C-alpha cells in the first residue's frame, strides 16, 4: 500500500511554507463573528495538537468520491476541522480582510459546506507545477484556491501576527496571488504525529508502549524526574570549541533506563517526533527539559565550577542547546540490525530524494545520496540508555558560535529524523 498518497476521509496537518516552513500549522482559534453559520477564526499555531485537535483537518470530496480514494491536484475539496470530535467546522471565507494590499477575505470555519456560493470549496493545486490529475503526496507543496462563486476567492494565505492563544503565530486570510510573501500561501500536508510513526514489525510490547507516547509533556516529565532524582550521577564538563578558541559550552551525559530513552528518542512525543512537527517545536521540547531540571544541573556545575557555573548554565539555556542520543555508546545504530519505523516523510526522502528537491537548498545538501542516508538513519529506532546534554558555544562576552556545518541541524532532524 502506498501510504504517502493523500486519501479522502483521512486527517492531516497542513504546515505553512512561509519562512522556510517554520510558520506553524493550520489551526482554528476563538469564535468568529461573520455570519450566522460562522464558527471559528483560522490561524496558524506552533502546536497542531493545541486544543483538542484544532490542527487536524479531514479532506472530503465535493463530488462524492468514496472514502480512501486518492486525492489529486485539481480536485475540489472541503476541509473539516477535527476540534471537539469534528465539530470545528468547514474551512470557509467570510467578509473582506485587511492585512496586505493583495489580501481578499478572512478565513474562518462554518457549520456547513454550503454557507455561501462556494465559500467552502477549495481547489488543491501544485506550487511546483505538477499537472492536474497527479496524485498528491505527503510533503508536496500545495496551495488552496477558494472557489467562491465558482470563480476565485483567493489563495489561502498567512498574513499578520495572530494573538489568539500563546501558541498562535499568524492570521489566515486569502490573497490575490499565491506567493504573496515568501511562501505565505504554500501549505505542506503531513500526518498527525500519532500516525506518522508506524511500529509495524516491532516487538509487540515495545510497539504498544511507543504508540501511546504522543504527549511530549509526559515524556519530558519522566526525564526531568530522573534528572532531579539522580543528579548525583551528572558529571559536568566545560568544553572549549576546537575551531573557535575562547568559546566554551557545558556538556554532560546522563543515563536513562531503556524505556525512558525509547520514549525520548523513538516515540511520537519524543525529541524526533517533536522535531518532525517543526524545528521550533523540537527546540521547545529540549528547552523545557533543560528548564525543568535547571536547579539540579546547576547544583552539579556550581560544585565543580564554582567560579564559572553561571556561564555553564547560560550555554545550556540557549534556544539551540541540544539533547541527543550518545552515538558512541555502542557505535552508531546499525540499520540492518535495529528495528525500523516507517515515518512517511522520512521514507519519501529515503526513496525519492533528488538534487532538485527544494529541501536540498534549505539544508545545504547537493548530493541526494546524503539525504537518503540521513533519512535511513532517521528511521532507525535504537535501544540505548544514555543521552547527551550540549550547550551552545559562548565566549566571555556572551556571543555564541556554531559550527558552520551544523547551522541546518534542526532542519535536518525535522526533515530526515537524523543529522
N, C-alpha and C positions, 0 to 999 in steps of 0.2 A: 504494500500500500504506500502511495506517495503522500507522506504526512506534511510535506512542505506546501502543498497547494491549498488555497483557501476554499472553504466549503460553506454553502448556505446552511444556516442554523447553528454554526459554530460561533464561539465567542472569542474575541480578540481584544488586545490593547492596540491603540494607534498612537505611535510615538511621533512627536513633531520633529521634522527635519530641520527646523530653524536652529541656527547657531551650532552647526556640526552635531545635530541630533541630541542636543542636551537641553531642550526647551520643555521637556515634560510630556505627559500623556493626555490624550483627550479625556475630559472629565466633566461631570456636572457638579454644580455647587450653588446652593441657595435658591430659593424660589424666585422665579422671574414673573414680571407682570407685563403682559403684552396683549394677549387675547384670552378669552375665557378658557381656552384649551391649552394654554401655555403652562409648563410645569417648572423647568429649571434653567438657570444660566449655564452656559457652556464655557469652560476654561481649560487650561492645561494644569497638570499637577505633577509634582516630583514623585508622588506615590500613587500608582494606579489602583492600589487597594485602600485608598484614603478613607472612605466611609461606606462600608457595606457595599462594595463592588461598584462604586461610581465610575471607575475607569474601565469597566468591561462593556463591550458592545457586541451585539449579535447582528449578523448580516442576514437580512431577509430579502427574498426576491419580490420585485414588483410584478413579475409576470408568472407567478405561481410555480416557479421551478421547485422541485422537491428538496426537502432537507437532505443534506450531504451531497447535493450536486455541486460540481466545481464552479467557481466564480471566475469570470474572465474580464479582461479590460473591455470597456464599453458597456458592461452591464449596468442597468439602472436598479438601484437597491434602496431599501430602508435600513436605517441603523437604530436598533433598540438598545437602550441603556439598561445595565444589569442591576442598578441600585434597588435594594429592598425587594428582592425576588422579581426582578424585571419590571418594576414599577417606575423606572426613571424616565420613561417617555421615549419618543422617537426624535431623532435629530431633525431640526427644523430651522427655518429662518423667519424672523419676525421684526418688522419695523427697521427703518434706516438706522445705521450705526455711524457714529462719529469717532474716527481714530486717525486714519491717514487719508490722503487725497483720493486713493483708489478704493477705499472701503465702501461697501454697499450695505449689508444688513447684519443685524445681530444674530448670532447662533444661539438657539435655545433648544429645549425639548418640548414636545407636545404630547398630549394624551392620545392622539390619533395620527395616523399616517396621512390623513387627507384633510388637514386643518384648512389649507387654503391654496388651491390652484398649483399643486405640485411642490409646495414648500418642504415637504418631507421626502422628496425624491432626489436621489443623488447618483450621478454617473461616476464610475471609477475609471480614471484614465492613467496612463503611464507617464511619469515625469521623463523617463529615458527613451521615449519614442517606441515602446513595444506596441505592435499592431493590435487593433481591436480584435477580440477573439482569442488572444494569447492568455493562457492560464495565469492567474495571479498567485504569487508565492510569498511565503513569509520572507520579510526583508526587502521586498520590492518597494521602490519609491513610487508613491501614488499621489494623485490629487483628487479631491471630491468636488465635483461640479454640480451646483444646485440646478434643478430643472424647474424652477419657479415659472409658472405659466407656460410650461412645456418649452421654455426657451432658456434663459440664462439668469440665474440669481447670484452668480459669483462663485469663486473658489473658496473652499473652507480655509481659513487663514488665522494665524495668531497675530494679535496686534494690541500693544499696550499692556502694562502690568496689571495683574488681577489682584484684588485684595479681599478675596472671599474667605479663604482659610489660610493658615500658616504655611500650607504646602502648595497653595495655588501659585502659578507663575504668570501666565498670560491670559488675557481675554481672547475669545474666539469669535470671529466675525466672518463675513465673506468679502472677497476682493475682486475687482475687475480683472486683475491679472494674476496668473498662478504663481509667479515668482516675484511677488511684490517686494520682499525684503529678505535677501539671503536665505532662501529656502523656507520662508514663512508659511507657504501653502503646501509644503511637502509633508506627507504622512507615511509612516512605515508600519505595516501590520506585524504584530508579534503575538505569540501565545501568552496567555496569563501564566504567571510564574509557576503556579501549582501544576500546570500541564506541560510546561516547557521541558522539564526534566523527566525523561522516561527511564524507569528502572527495570524494564523487561530484561529477563535473563539474570538478574541479581539473585543472590540467596534470598529466600522468601522473607526471613526475619529482617534482614537488612533493608530490603525494598520497602517493607511495611513501615519500618522506622523512619526512613528518609522521606517517603512520600508525604508523611503527615507533618513534616517540619517546614511549614510555609511561613511561620511568623518570625521575622528577624528579631523582634524584641525578646522572644522566648530563648532564642539561641544566644544572643548577646548576654542575657541574664545568666545563663549557665556558665559562660566563660568568665564573666565578672565575678560570680560567686566562687568559682575555682581559683581565680587570681587572688581574691581577698582572703580566702581560706588557706592558701598555700603560698603566700607571698614570701615566706622564708626561703623558698626554692628559687626565687628570682636571683640570677647572678648578673648584676648590671654591668654594662660596658659602655665606654665613651670612645668612639672611633673617629679617627681623622680620615678625611677623604683622600684617597691615593692621588687623584687627579686635580685636587683643589686644596693645597696646603692652607691650613688656618681655618678650614671648615670642618666641624665635628657634628656627630649625631649620637644619640643614645640608641642602644640596641641590646636586646636580650632575648633569650629563648625560654619558652615556657612549655612544660609538658602537660598535655591534657590526657584524659582517658580516650580510648579508641572511639567510643560512642560520641563524645563531645567533639572530638576532631572531625568525625564523619559529619556531624551536624554543621560544624563551622565551614568545612570545605566542600562538601558534596551534596548538601540539601538545597532546595529552592529558597529557603530563608537564610542561607549562609552567605559567605562573602562572595562567592562566584554567582550565586543566584541573584544577589542584590546588584552586583555589577552588571549582570545581564539586563537589568532594568534601566541602567544608565550609570554613567561614571559617578555622578554626584550621589546617587542612591548608594553605591558601593562605598564611597568615601564617608558618607554619613554613618553607615553601619560600623565601619572601622573606628571612626572618631568616637562613636557612642561607647564602644568598649574601652577605649583609652580614658574617656571621662569617667566611666563607671568605676574603674579601678585606680583612679588617679592617686588617691591617698596611699594605697598600698604600694604602688610603684614608687611614688615619691619618697616614702619612708626608706625603701631599699637604696635609692640613689643618694638620699641625704646621708645615709650611713656610710656609703663607700666613697662618695664625692662631696664632702661637707661644704666645700667652697664653691663647687660648680653645679650642685644638684639642680638649681633653678634653671640653668642653661640646658641641662639634660632634659628636663621636663618640657621646656619650651620647644625642643625639637620634636618631641612625641605629640605635642598638642597641635602641630601644624596640620592643615587640612589634607595634605598629601602624605602624611605619615602612613605607614603600611603595616598590615599584619598578613602573613603568608605562611604557607607550609615550609618546614625545614627540608629543602630539597635534598640536602646531603645526608639526611638521617639514614636512609638506606639506598642512596642513589636516586636518581630521578625515577618516577614510576615507569614501569615498562608496559607500553600499550598492548603487548602481546600476552601479558600475564595478569594485568589488572582488569577489574570489571569496568565496562564502558557504558556510560549512559548516552542516550540519544537526545541531544538538545538540538532542536531543528535548525536554528540559525547557524550554530557551530558546524553541524553536519553539512549544511548547504555550502559553507566556505570550504570545508574539507573536500567536498566532491566537485565543486564547480568554480573555485577561485580562479580568477584570471587577472592579468595586469591591467585590464580595463575596468575592473571593479572599482566603484567610487571610494570604497574603504581604503584602497591602496594609498591614495594621496593623503588621506587623513592620518593614517598611521605610519606614513613614510616607508612603505614597503613596495618594492618594484618587482620582486620575484614572487609569483603566485605560489610557488612551492613553499615559501616561508609561511604564507597564510595557511596553507593546507596543513603544514606541520604544527603550527600553533593551535589550530582547531582540533587536530588529533590529540594533542596533549590536553586540551581543554576538556575533552570528553572522558578522559581517564578519571576514575574515582578511586584515588589511592587510599589505602588504610595506613594511617600514620598516627603518631601521638603528639608530635612537637610542632609548635608554631613559633614564628619569629616576629617580634615587635621591632620596627625600624622607624626612627625619627627621620626628619628631613635635615640634611646638612646645613648648618648655620655657622656664621662667624661671630666674632665678639661684638660686632655692630648690629647683629640681628638680621643680616642679609642671608638669604637662602641660596643654595646651589643644588642643581640636579644634573646628573649625568645626561648629556645631550641625547644619548640613545634611549633614555628612559622617559623622555618627555611624553611619549604616547602610550606609556604603560597602562594607564587606566582604561584608555580606549581599546587597547588590545585585549585586556581581560574582559571588557564588556562584549566585544565582538566575537572573541575566539575562546574565552574561558581560560586563557593562559597567556603568559608574556615571556 
